[in-house]
Amino acid sequence: MNILIALIPALGWGFMPIITGKIGGSPANQMFGIGAGATIVGLVTYLITQPTVSTVAFWFSLLCGALWTIGQIGQFISFTRIGVSGTVPLSTVFQLVGNSIIGMLIFGDWAGAQSKIIGIIALAIVVVGALLTSVNDSSEGNKLELKDAMFLLCTTVGFWIYSSFPNISIVKHESGTGIFLPEMLGILIGAIIFALFTDRESFKQKEQYQNILGGVAWGIAAFAYIFSAKANGNTSAFIWTQLNVVIGTFGGILILHERKSKRELKFTILGIVLIVVGSVATSFA
């Protein structure tokens, strides 16, 4: 049962970009869909569990949820530039490396020389894997350029904040179910602000509301992760989520029909294997 719970976040986060990619629409359409769908899940779970949360933690969680949209907006824009199969592994690497460094420098993770050595080697494996997935034949597919990689890296700061905030003292002792709804509300507010400033016409487009399906999938995955972390431990739960890289990458190729040459596909498969291996290895640090 614990493994089944652990698979839900991987499936939800893996299929979300496939769902939004299949539905289509602008980044504003897709971001609003995620925010609205996730908020629906948040409201339903709140009514069922009826958790308590302090006022300070509520507003802090809402802020962190809004900042998370920076990372997701970066992903959606990158989907249009380098495709889902190109964005997902690269984004995963940026998140893993950034979160690991933040954990080591700020929260005291990887204490001791041996842990740091293992962790750094594991991250190096992940980085090599990302470089392999980005191999591109200029005649086919979306070519990854340095500016696209830097854009994705800069926007990933939103994911770093979102991933780190549960360890901050303001919310560290709050229940996961208690801070879940304000997080989702923050995502919705961030999505609305993004749409108002970039594409006000998006509110009149059907894709704006069709993409709510992707948001529901994301929200269910995020809620399930709370229980997976409790049942399997934070490290094991996170490792299982790395399967979303496999789903998102190959889903983009098989379902969204993103073109890759035989050479690109070989490097992508090898890169995904290294990313998963490196992600698992970080748990031994």
Backbone as a ProteinNet text record, in pm:
[ID]
protein_1_A
[PRIMARY]
MNILIALIPALGWGFMPIITGKIGGSPANQMFGIGAGATIVGLVTYLITQPTVSTVAFWFSLLCGALWTIGQIGQFISFTRIGVSGTVPLSTVFQLVGNSIIGMLIFGDWAGAQSKIIGIIALAIVVVGALLTSVNDSSEGNKLELKDAMFLLCTTVGFWIYSSFPNISIVKHESGTGIFLPEMLGILIGAIIFALFTDRESFKQKEQYQNILGGVAWGIAAFAYIFSAKANGNTSAFIWTQLNVVIGTFGGILILHERKSKRELKFTILGIVLIVVGSVATSFA
[TERTIARY]
82.7	0	86.2	196.1	283.5	344.9	378.7	436.4	333.4	208.8	101.8	81.6	87	74.7	190.5	310.6	430.1	424.4	352.5	344.3	250.1	154.6	56.8	123.1	214.3	281.1	359.7	428.4	506.3	415.8	301.8	208.7	144.7	98	31.5	123.6	244	339.1	399.2	402.6	453.7	355.2	226.3	124.1	72.9	96	47.6	95.7	226.8	269.5	216.8	190.3	132.4	-10.9	-86.5	-226.2	-233.4	-154.1	-158.2	-104.5	-6.5	46.9	-55.2	-133	-235.7	-349.2	-389.4	-497.1	-451.1	-327.8	-273.7	-308.6	-298.2	-321.8	-191.7	-202.6	-85.9	-36.6	85	131.8	34.9	-32.6	-131.4	-249	-295.1	-403.6	-364.1	-243.4	-197.5	-172.9	-117.2	-89.3	-218.7	-316.5	-445.2	-510.4	-501.2	-558.5	-498.1	-365.4	-298.7	-347	-350.8	-393	-535.8	-627.3	-768	-790.5	-728.9	-745.1	-688.5	-569.8	-507.1	-589.3	-649.9	-733.7	-859.2	-916.1	-1032.3	-996	-880.8	-834.2	-812.8	-754.2	-729.4	-857.8	-960.5	-1088.3	-1154.9	-1151.7	-1213.8	-1142.4	-1010.4	-935.6	-954.1	-968.6	-992	-1126.3	-1229.1	-1362	-1364	-1282	-1279	-1197.5	-1079.2	-988.5	-1007.3	-1055.9	-1078.1	-958.2	-842.1	-721.2	-720	-629.3	-610.3	-475	-465.5	-340.4	-339.8	-224.8	-215.4	-226.5	-263	-280.2	-149.2	-39.7	91	130.4	111.9	147.2	58.8	-67.7	-160.6	-108.3	-77.4	-34.3	104.9	191	324.2	314.3	228.3	208	148.9	56.5	-3.7	101.9	190.7	298.8	390.5	426.8	516.8	450.4	319.5	246.5	248.5	232.2	235.6	373.8	478.5	614.6	644.5	577.6	594.1	556.5	460.9	416.2	529.4	628.8	742.2	808.9	830.8	892	804.5	674.4	585.6	565.1	559.2	550.3	673.8	789.3	912.3	906	847.7	831.6	739.5	623.6	526.8	584.2	656.6	718.6	826.4	899.4	1004.5	945.1	825.3	759.4	745.2	713.9	695.1	827.4	935.6	1065.9	1144.5	1148.8	1232.4	1153.4	1020.8	938.4	932.3	831.4	814.8	930.3	966	1071.6	1208.1	1225	1350.8	1349.8	1231.1	1220	1220.5	1143.3	1123.2	1254.3	1342.1	1466.5	1556.4	1562.9	1648.2	1594.9	1463.9	1403	1422.6	1409.2	1428.7	1569.7	1666.5	1806.7	1827.5	1775.2	1790.2	1727.8	1611.7	1544.7	1624.8	1671.4	1744	1874.7	1951	2079.2	2057.1	1964.2	1937.7	1888.5	1791.6	1737.9	1844.8	1932.1	2038	2137.9	2174.3	2269	2207.9	2080.3	2011.4	2003.1	1969.4	1961.2	2094.3	2202.8	2336	2382	2362.1	2413.8	2327.7	2195.7	2105.5	2047.9	2011	1940.8	2028.5	2157.7	2249.9	2243.3	2189.5	2188	2330.5	2351.8	2480.6	2589.6	2562.2	2660.8	2778.9	2898.7	3018.2	3076.5	3205.8	3277.9	3231.6	3209.7	3169.3	3035.7	2939	2807.2	2816.9	2900	2915.5	2977.6	3076.6	3142.4	3042.2	2966.2	2866	2762.9	2717.1	2615.9	2663.8	2785.6	2839.9	2860	2908.5	2924.3	2788.9	2687.6	2553.1	2499.6	2521.2	2474.6	2548.7	2677.7	2754.8	2696.3	2654.8	2591.5	2463	2385.3	2259.8	2286	2386.8	2419.4	2461.2	2543.5	2583.5	2459.7	2366.8	2243	2164.9	2158.3	2086.6	2152	2285.2	2357.1	2329.3	2318.8	2290.7	2150.5	2052.8	1915.2	1903.2	1996.8	1989.6	2060.6	2123.2	2188.1	2084.7	2115	2014.9	2079.1	2015.5	2056.9	1989.9	2066.6	2013.1	1905.1	1901.9	1804.3	1667.6	1657.6	1530.9	1503.4	1374.8	1329.4	1362.3	1331.3	1358.9	1500.6	1580.7	1720.1	1733	1803.2	1826.7	1940	1911.2	2012	2042.1	2157.8	2200.8	2098.6	2041	1945.1	1820.6	1780.8	1664.6	1695.8	1816.3	1856.9	1869.4	1923.3	1937.9	1802.6	1709.1	1573.9	1509	1520.6	1461.9	1529	1660.3	1733.5	1688.5	1675.7	1636.3	1495.5	1403.5	1266.3	1253.3	1349	1344.1	1355.7	1396.8	1404.9	1270.6	1160.9	1028.3	1007.6	1057.8	1048.5	1137.8	1254	1344.6	1278.5	1213	1144.8	1033.3	955.4	841.4	888.4	998.2	1048.6	1111.7	1166.5	1238	1148	1034	957.9	901.8	873.3	825.5	927.4	1056.1	1160	1183.3	1114.1	1128.1	1044.4	1096.4	1035.6	889.4	850.2	712.9	611.2	646.1	549.6	597.9	719.2	779.3	693.9	627.1	550	399.7	363.2	223.8	197.9	73.1	39.6	43.8	84.5	90.4	-44.8	-149.9	-285.4	-331.3	-279.5	-319.2	-267.6	-145.8	-87.6	-115.6	-182.8	-204	-297.1	-413	-507.9	-449.3	-386.8	-329.3	-220.9	-145.1	-48.5	-118.7	-227.3	-299.9	-365.8	-416.6	-474	-366.2	-246.8	-135.4	-100	-104.1	-76.8	-181.9	-308.7	-415.9	-399.7	-368.1	-348.7	-231.4	-122.3	-7.3	-41.6	-122.8	-163.2	-250.8	-342	-429.9	-349	-254.8	-170.4	-90.4	-34.8	42.1	-45.6	-168.8	-258.8	-299.8	-325.9	-367.7	-258.8	-134.1	-23.5	27.5	-0.7	56.2	-46.9	-166.1	-261.4	-404	-461.7	-595.7	-702.4	-676.1	-771.9	-782.4	-686.2	-685.8	-810.6	-869.2	-987.5	-1109.2	-1102.7	-1212.6	-1191.2	-1077.2	-1042.4	-1076.3	-1127.1	-1170.8	-1055.1	-935	-818.3	-786.5	-826.9	-803.5	-869.5	-984.1	-1063	-1047.8	-1014.8	-987.5	-861.6	-765.8	-640.4	-657.2	-777.2	-804	-783.7	-806.2	-784.8	-640.1	-545.9	-404.9	-378.5	-449.4	-433.8	-485.1	-594.1	-647.4	-546	-486	-384.2	-266.1	-223.2	-111.1	-148.4	-270.2	-312.8	-324.9	-378.9	-389.5	-251	-157.1	-19.3	43.3	23	80.8	22.6	-107.2	-170.9	-124.6	-112.8	-67.9	75.4	156	295.4	306	211	210.5	204.5	116.6	98.8	211.4	265.6	378.3	499.7	524	637.3	622.7	497.8	474.4	489.9	441.5	443.4	579.9	651.8	777.3	901	880.4	993.3	1018.1	1070.7	1090.8	1182.5	1291.1	1389	1329.8	1269.7	1211.2	1097.7	1017.1	904.9	955.6	1064.1	1119.4	1176.2	1242.9	1302	1193.8	1081.7	973.3	919.3	920.4	868.4	953.9	1079.7	1167.5	1120.7	1027.1	968.5	892.9	855.4	784.1	872.1	1005.2	1096.5	1079.3	1067.8	1050	916.9	810.6	676.4	669.9	718.6	712	794.7	914.4	1003.7	950.6	920	875.5	729.9	652.8	517.9	521.1	616.2	630.6	665.8	745.8	786.5	674	611.3	513.3	372.8	332.1	195.1	186.3	282.6	281	356.2	417.9	486.6	598.8	674.8	791.7	902.2	956.8	1048.1	1188.4	1242.5	1382	1441.4	1564.5	1634.8	1676.8	1721.3	1766	1882	1971	2085.6	2039.2	1947.8	1895.5	1825.7	1748.6	1673.8	1767.1	1876.3	1974	2033.3	2072.4	2129.3	2026	1900.1	1793.9	1770.5	1764.4	1742.7	1857	1981	2096.4	2093.5	2056.7	2050.7	1946.2	1829.5	1723.2	1768	1836.7	1887.9	1983.5	2074.3	2170.2	2100.7	1997.5	1924.5	1857.9	1794.5	1727.2	1830.2	1939.8	2045.3	2105.2	2135.4	2191.7	2095.3	1965.8	1864.2	1858.1	1859.8	1856.1	1983.1	2096.4	2224	2230.4	2157.4	2159.9	2101.7	2017.6	1956.8	2058.4	2173.5	2276.9	2378.3	2359.8	2453.8	2425.9
-121.2	0	126.4	124.9	242.2	274.4	169.2	189.7	249.7	202.9	257.1	405.8	443.3	584.1	664	604.9	672.7	692.8	605	614.3	725.6	764.7	866.4	999.3	1052.1	1176.7	1164.2	1052.3	1032.3	1033.3	965.7	959.2	1095.2	1160.5	1289.5	1395.6	1405.8	1507	1469.7	1340.4	1297.4	1322.9	1298.5	1313.6	1456.8	1541.6	1679.5	1750.6	1750.5	1818.6	1752	1622.2	1552.8	1599.7	1611.2	1655.9	1798.7	1889.3	2027.8	2041.6	1958.3	1961.3	1912.8	1814.4	1759.9	1858.9	1925.8	2024.8	2147.6	2189	2305.3	2434.8	2544.3	2675.3	2744.7	2868	2948.5	2913.2	2957.5	2936.4	2992.5	3103.8	3161.4	3066.4	3004.8	2906	2789.5	2738.4	2619.8	2649.8	2767.9	2803.5	2822.6	2887.4	2905.4	2770.2	2680.3	2547	2473.7	2484.2	2419.9	2481.7	2615.3	2683	2651.3	2655.1	2628.8	2482.7	2390.9	2248.8	2210.9	2265.1	2235.9	2292.6	2409.4	2469.5	2387.5	2332.4	2244	2125.3	2065.4	1952.5	1999.5	2119.7	2173.3	2195.3	2246.9	2270.9	2139.8	2042	1911.7	1845.8	1845.6	1781.3	1855.5	1989.3	2066	2029.5	2017.2	1982.4	1841.7	1752.7	1614.9	1602.9	1665	1648.8	1754.6	1874.3	1986	2009.3	2035.9	2057.9	2197.8	2221.3	2354.1	2408.5	2539.1	2603.5	2743.7	2787.8	2921.2	3027.6	3148.2	3258.2	3289.8	3294.6	3325.6	3219	3092.4	2982.6	2983.9	3022	3028.5	3126.7	3248.1	3350.6	3322.4	3264.1	3228.4	3117.1	3019.5	2910.2	2963.1	3058	3117.8	3189.8	3263.6	3333.9	3236.3	3127	3029	2960.7	2936.6	2879.6	2973.7	3104.3	3203.5	3208.1	3197.9	3199	3073.1	2961.5	2837.1	2856.4	2945.7	2966	3014.7	3080.5	3125.9	3006.2	2899.7	2779.7	2712.6	2704.3	2635.5	2714.7	2847	2931.1	2910	2902	2875.4	2743.4	2642.4	2513.4	2524.5	2587.5	2595.9	2671.9	2780	2854.2	2768.7	2692.4	2605.2	2491.7	2445.3	2342.1	2389.3	2518	2571.2	2591.2	2605.2	2632.2	2505.6	2413.5	2293.6	2164.2	2175	2055.5	2000.6	1917.1	1854.4	1758.6	1677.6	1577.6	1641	1766.1	1836.6	1912.6	1962.7	2045.1	1962.9	1854.1	1779.3	1730.1	1660.9	1615.5	1729.7	1836.6	1949.4	2020.7	2040.2	2104.3	2020.2	1889.9	1800	1812	1819.6	1833.5	1965.6	2074.6	2204.6	2202.7	2138.1	2131.1	2047.1	1931.6	1840.9	1902.6	1958.8	2018.9	2138.4	2225.2	2343.5	2308.9	2216.8	2177.7	2111.7	2032.4	1965.3	2066	2164.4	2266.4	2350.1	2387.1	2463.9	2382.2	2254.1	2167.5	2155.1	2148.3	2132.7	2261.6	2376.5	2502.7	2565.5	2546.9	2616.7	2524.7	2402.1	2315.3	2204.2	2205.1	2111.1	1969.6	1950.3	1816.3	1776.8	1646.9	1591.6	1630.9	1610.9	1643.5	1547	1597.3	1514.2	1508.5	1485.1	1484.8	1373.6	1253.8	1140.7	1166.3	1219.5	1248.2	1351.9	1453.4	1557.4	1501.4	1413.6	1354.1	1270.3	1185.8	1102.6	1190.1	1294.2	1383	1455.3	1505.4	1579.4	1487	1365.1	1268.1	1235.7	1217.8	1187.2	1301	1423.9	1539.2	1549.2	1513.3	1515	1415	1298.3	1197.5	1253	1323.3	1382.5	1487	1569.6	1673.9	1611.4	1506.3	1436	1381.1	1325.4	1274.3	1382.6	1500.9	1612.6	1655.5	1658.5	1695.9	1596.7	1469.5	1367.4	1383.1	1416.6	1432.9	1554.4	1648	1769.9	1757.1	1641.1	1619.8	1632.8	1711.9	1741.7	1748.4	1682	1694.4	1818.1	1907.4	2035.6	2021.7	1910.5	1893.1	1849.7	1807.9	1757.3	1810.7	1829.8	1859.6	2001.2	2030	2159.3	2158.7	2253.8	2258.6	2337.9	2279.8	2348.2	2448.1	2573.9	2678.1	2724.9	2788	2832.1	2927	3016.2	3112.3	3041.5	2931.6	2855.9	2785	2728.7	2662	2761.8	2880.4	2981.8	3034.5	3048.4	3092.7	2992	2864.7	2760.3	2756.9	2774.7	2774.8	2890.6	3008.9	3126.5	3113	3059.8	3045.3	2931.3	2839.3	2727.1	2773.5	2898.9	2952.9	2941.4	2950.8	2935	2796.9	2694.9	2558	2539.2	2602.8	2590.7	2646.1	2760.2	2821.4	2730.6	2680.1	2594.3	2466.6	2409.4	2284.7	2305.7	2424.2	2450.8	2499.7	2561.2	2629.2	2538.7	2408	2325	2310.9	2336.9	2325	2455.1	2562.1	2690.9	2689.2	2749.7	2738.9	2783.7	2878.5	2929.9	2819.1	2724.3	2619.7	2479	2466.5	2333.7	2242.7	2299.1	2217.2	2217	2275.4	2271.2	2138.8	2095.7	1971.9	1994.8	1891.5	1901.7	1930.2	1870.4	1894.9	2036.2	2093.7	2227.8	2335.1	2320.3	2421.4	2393.7	2281.4	2242.5	2339.7	2370.5	2460.7	2598.8	2664	2796.1	2792	2682.1	2668.3	2671.9	2594.3	2585.9	2719.7	2789	2921.4	3017.5	3006.3	3090	3064.4	2937.9	2903	2965.5	2957.7	3016.3	3167.8	3234.3	3379.5	3416.3	3341.2	3365.7	3348.1	3246.7	3220.5	3333	3383.4	3492.4	3619.4	3649.1	3767.6	3756.6	3638.6	3616.9	3640.3	3587.5	3603.5	3749.5	3819.9	3960.5	4048.3	4016	4099.5	4058.3	3935.1	3887	3854	3810.3	3762.8	3767.4	3886.1	3900.4	3829.6	3814.2	3745.2	3597.1	3545.9	3403.1	3361.5	3453.8	3420.4	3391.8	3429.6	3405.5	3278.2	3213.5	3098.1	2967	2872.5	2745.9	2666.8	2681.2	2608.9	2649.9	2772.4	2821.6	2729	2675.1	2595.6	2445.1	2408.6	2267.6	2220.7	2312.4	2277	2253.4	2278.5	2248.4	2099	2017.4	1872.8	1843.7	1913.4	1897.4	1944.1	2050.2	2100.6	2003.1	1934.5	1833.8	1720.4	1677.6	1571.8	1616.6	1741.5	1793.8	1803.3	1852.6	1869.1	1736.8	1635.5	1502.7	1448.9	1468.7	1423.3	1494.2	1626.1	1703.7	1661	1634.5	1591.6	1451.6	1363.4	1226.5	1225.4	1323.3	1327.9	1349.4	1422.4	1444.8	1311.3	1222.5	1093.2	996.5	1011.1	926.8	955.8	1085.1	1122.9	1066.6	1063.1	1008.7	856.8	791.8	645.4	589.3	657.8	604.9	681.4	796.8	882.5	981.7	1099.1	1204.8	1161.4	1092.7	1054.4	955.1	847.6	745.5	802.9	888	948.3	1031.4	1108.5	1192	1106.4	997.8	910.3	855.8	813.5	760.3	865.9	993.4	1097.8	1114.6	1068.3	1083.4	1004.5	911.3	839.6	934.1	1051.2	1147.6	1192.8	1185.4	1221.8	1125.4	997.8	895.3	915.9	936.4	953.4	1078.7	1191	1316.8	1315.6	1258.1	1257.6	1168.6	1043.5	951.2	975.6	1035.1	1075.8	1184.6	1276.8	1381.7	1326.1	1220.4	1159.6	1075.4	991.1	894.7	953	1039.3	1091.4	1225.5	1313.4	1445.2	1444.8	1330.9	1311	1411.9	1440.3	1525.3	1443.6	1496.1	1419.2	1410.4	1292.5	1269.4	1168.7	1195.6	1101	980	875	755.5	789.7	873.9	913.4	990.9	1085.3	1163.5	1073.2	976.9	887.9	803.5	757	677.1	758.9	882.5	968.6	1004.4	1024	1057.4	943.6	821.4	704.9	692.2	703.8	695.1	807.7	928.1	1042	1023.7	971.4	948.1	845.9	741	638.9	702.9	787.2	852.5	948.1	1019.4	1111	1034.9	923.6	842.6	783	728.8	669.4	776.5	893.9	1000.3	1049.1	1055.3	1097.7	999.5	870.1	768.1	774.9	799.4	803.6	916.2	1025.5	1136.3	1094.6	991.6	947.9	878.6	837.9	772.8	872.7	1000	1101.8	1140.3
0	0	0	79.5	85.5	-50.3	-126	-258.9	-353	-341.7	-425.8	-397.4	-269.3	-232.5	-290.7	-287.4	-338.1	-489.4	-558.9	-704.5	-751.2	-666.6	-707.3	-741.7	-658	-696.8	-827.1	-844.7	-967.5	-1089.8	-1078.5	-1191.4	-1218.1	-1111.1	-1128.2	-1183.9	-1127.5	-1174.6	-1309.2	-1340.7	-1470.6	-1583.3	-1555.2	-1659	-1673.2	-1571.8	-1581.4	-1707.5	-1738	-1860.5	-1987.2	-1980.6	-2096.5	-2118.8	-2009.6	-2018.5	-2072.1	-2013.2	-2058.2	-2200.9	-2234.6	-2370.7	-2472	-2434.3	-2524	-2541.2	-2432.1	-2438.6	-2514.8	-2489.6	-2559.3	-2488.2	-2560.8	-2503.3	-2470.3	-2426	-2392.2	-2252.1	-2215.7	-2078.4	-1974	-2007.6	-1915	-1897.2	-2007.4	-2000.5	-1911	-1933.6	-1861.8	-1714.8	-1686	-1547.1	-1469.2	-1530.1	-1462.7	-1436.8	-1534.8	-1517.1	-1398.9	-1383.8	-1270.3	-1139.2	-1134.7	-1012.8	-974.1	-1072.3	-1044	-1006.1	-1080.6	-1051.3	-916.1	-884.5	-756	-640.6	-661.8	-557.5	-532.9	-638.7	-622.6	-534.4	-562.3	-479.2	-335.5	-319.2	-186.4	-107.4	-174.2	-107.3	-66.2	-155.4	-125.9	-7.7	-11.7	97.3	229.6	221.8	344.9	407.2	324.5	374.4	433.8	377.4	426.9	555.7	556.8	671.1	779.3	739.7	831.1	924.7	867.6	949	1009.4	1101.3	1158.8	1115.8	1103.7	1065.1	1125.4	1173.1	1232.2	1123	1164.6	1068.7	996.9	1072.3	1012.5	911.5	947.9	858.3	734.2	750.1	636	531.5	574.8	479.9	423.8	504.8	456.5	351.8	374.7	279.4	149.6	161.7	42.6	-40.1	26.7	-43.6	-115.9	-48.7	-109.9	-228.4	-217.8	-330.8	-450.1	-424.1	-532	-597	-515.1	-569.2	-650.3	-615.7	-691.3	-837.6	-862.2	-1000.6	-1090.3	-1031	-1112.2	-1179.8	-1101.2	-1157	-1260.2	-1233.5	-1326.7	-1455.2	-1442.3	-1562.3	-1649.2	-1584.3	-1658.5	-1732.7	-1669.3	-1736.2	-1856.9	-1839.1	-1948.5	-2068.9	-2042.4	-2151.9	-2217.8	-2137.2	-2191.3	-2274	-2238.7	-2319.6	-2464.2	-2481.6	-2617	-2688.9	-2612	-2672.2	-2702.3	-2605.8	-2622.9	-2604.6	-2591.7	-2580.8	-2438.9	-2414.5	-2283.2	-2253.7	-2354.8	-2334.3	-2313	-2356	-2331.6	-2200.8	-2162.1	-2042.2	-1914	-1910.6	-1786.4	-1723.9	-1798.4	-1734	-1689.1	-1769.1	-1734.5	-1610.3	-1604.7	-1488.7	-1363.3	-1377.2	-1262.7	-1207.5	-1296.5	-1254.5	-1180.3	-1235.4	-1170.3	-1031.1	-1019.6	-889.1	-790.3	-836.6	-747.3	-699.9	-792.1	-756.1	-663.8	-699	-617.6	-478.7	-470.5	-340.1	-253.2	-317.2	-242	-184.9	-265.9	-219.9	-107	-122.8	-18.9	110	96.3	213.7	285	207	265.2	333.2	267.9	318.2	427.2	417	508.7	616.6	576.6	670.8	728.9	695.6	757.9	705.3	585	525.1	484.8	465	424.8	524	650.5	754.4	744.9	752.2	745.9	606.3	598.8	471.7	378.7	434.7	351.7	284.1	358.6	302.3	191.7	214.5	112.7	-14.2	-0.7	-117.7	-197.5	-126.7	-194.5	-263.5	-193.6	-249.5	-373.4	-369.2	-483.8	-603.8	-578.3	-688.1	-750	-663.6	-712.3	-798.2	-753.5	-831.5	-964.1	-964.5	-1089	-1189.3	-1139.2	-1226.1	-1285.5	-1202.4	-1248.4	-1357.3	-1336.6	-1434.1	-1567.6	-1563.2	-1686	-1756.6	-1677.9	-1735.6	-1806.8	-1746.6	-1808.3	-1939.2	-1940.1	-2062.2	-2174.1	-2138.9	-2240.9	-2298.3	-2211.6	-2262.3	-2353	-2341.1	-2421.9	-2556.1	-2581.6	-2711.1	-2821.5	-2923	-3026.1	-3163.8	-3259.9	-3399.2	-3456.6	-3509.9	-3554.9	-3661	-3729.3	-3837.4	-3786.5	-3661.6	-3610.5	-3470.7	-3440.3	-3304.4	-3259.4	-3133.7	-3074.5	-3018.1	-3061.7	-3019.1	-2889.7	-2792.3	-2665.7	-2682.5	-2654.7	-2659.2	-2517.8	-2501.3	-2369.3	-2306	-2383.5	-2328.6	-2275.3	-2341.3	-2294	-2162.2	-2152.8	-2029.2	-1915.3	-1942	-1837.8	-1793.1	-1885.7	-1849.8	-1756.2	-1790.4	-1707	-1569.9	-1566.6	-1439.7	-1351	-1407.8	-1328.8	-1272	-1349.7	-1301.2	-1200.5	-1199.5	-1105.6	-961.6	-939.9	-804.2	-733.6	-809.5	-750.6	-692.4	-761.7	-710.9	-587.8	-587.6	-472.6	-345.9	-359.5	-244.5	-195.1	-288.6	-253.6	-184.2	-231.9	-174.9	-38.3	-15.2	109.2	221.7	187.7	291.3	401	376.6	487.7	601.1	572.6	674.4	750.8	710.5	778.2	906	1010.7	1144	1148.7	1062.7	1065.4	1040.5	954.6	918.1	951	1003.7	1021.9	1108.5	1207.2	1300.2	1267.8	1154.1	1109.9	1037.9	1037	966.5	816	742.4	597	535.7	591.2	538.9	571.9	681.3	720.4	625.5	577.4	489.3	341.6	313	173.5	100.9	159.2	92.4	67.5	167.4	137.4	29.2	23.4	-85.9	-220.5	-232.6	-358.9	-394.2	-294.4	-318.4	-367.8	-312.5	-356.8	-502.6	-542.2	-682.4	-774	-733.1	-813.5	-824	-713.4	-716	-806.7	-795.7	-881.9	-1028.7	-1058	-1196.7	-1251	-1167.9	-1210.3	-1235.7	-1147.2	-1165.6	-1295.2	-1322.5	-1445.2	-1568.2	-1566	-1680.1	-1698.8	-1589.7	-1598.7	-1658.6	-1630.7	-1679	-1817.1	-1858.7	-1985.2	-2092.8	-2053.2	-2154.5	-2099.2	-2091.6	-2034.5	-2117.1	-2246	-2331.6	-2297.6	-2220.7	-2188.9	-2111.6	-2035.2	-1955.9	-2044.1	-2170.9	-2263.7	-2347.2	-2328.1	-2410.5	-2339.4	-2415.2	-2355	-2294.7	-2352	-2299.9	-2155.5	-2119.1	-1983.6	-1880.6	-1917.6	-1824.3	-1849.7	-1972.3	-2001	-1927.6	-1911.1	-1844.7	-1694.4	-1642.8	-1501.4	-1475.1	-1577.8	-1563.3	-1523.5	-1586	-1550.4	-1408.4	-1365.8	-1230.2	-1125.9	-1158.1	-1066.6	-1049.1	-1160.7	-1153.4	-1067.8	-1086.3	-1008	-860.4	-832.1	-693.4	-619.6	-686.1	-624.5	-592.4	-685.7	-663.9	-544.9	-535.5	-426.2	-291.6	-287.7	-162.6	-123.9	-222.5	-195.8	-143.9	-187.7	-144.7	6.6	63.5	208.9	281.6	233.9	298.8	263.1	142.4	102.6	190	218	301.6	442.8	493	626.7	627.7	521.4	517	480.4	391	338.9	383.7	448.7	483.5	371	404.5	304.2	190.8	225.6	124.2	25.1	76.7	-10.6	-93.8	-32.1	-104	-220.9	-196.7	-302.9	-415.8	-379.8	-481.6	-574.1	-516	-598.1	-694.6	-653.7	-741.7	-866.5	-861	-976.5	-1098.2	-1076.4	-1189.7	-1281.3	-1230.6	-1315.5	-1431.4	-1412.8	-1521.9	-1638.6	-1607.2	-1710.4	-1781.7	-1703.5	-1760.7	-1846.6	-1792.6	-1865.5	-1993.3	-1985.8	-2103	-2214.4	-2180.3	-2284.7	-2323.5	-2232.6	-2268.4	-2374.5	-2360.4	-2460.6	-2597.1	-2598	-2724.9	-2785.1	-2702.6	-2752.6	-2768	-2674.5	-2676.1	-2747.5	-2720.7	-2785.2	-2918.2	-2950.1	-3079.7	-3103	-2996.4	-3011.6	-3078.7	-3185.6	-3270.3	-3209.9	-3215.6	-3177.2	-3274.2	-3314.7	-3401.3	-3318.5	-3384.3	-3312	-3218.2	-3266.4	-3184.1	-3060.8	-3080.3	-2968.1	-2867.6	-2918.1	-2829.8	-2743.8	-2802.9	-2727.3	-2612.7	-2645.2	-2541.9	-2436.3	-2478.1	-2383.7	-2285.6	-2335.8	-2248.9	-2148.4	-2197.9	-2108.9	-2006.1	-2050.3	-1959.9	-1851	-1887.1	-1789.4	-1685.2	-1731.7	-1639.1	-1538.8	-1586.5	-1497.2	-1400	-1446.4	-1359.1	-1245.6	-1279.1	-1176.4	-1080.3	-1136.2	-1051.7	-959	-1013.9	-933.1	-826.7	-859.8	-762.8	-647.1	-680.3	-575.1	-488.7	-554.2	-482.6	-380.1	-405.7	-309.6	-174.6	-174.5	-49	42.5	-13.7	66.4	122.6	85	131.9	277.4
[MASK]
+++++++++++++++++++++++++++++++++++++++++++++++++++++++++++++++++++++++++++++++++++++++++++++++++++++++++++++++++++++++++++++++++++++++++++++++++++++++++++++++++++++++++++++++++++++++++++++++++++++++++++++++++++++++++++++++++++++++++++++++++++++++++++++++++++++++++++++++++++++++++++++

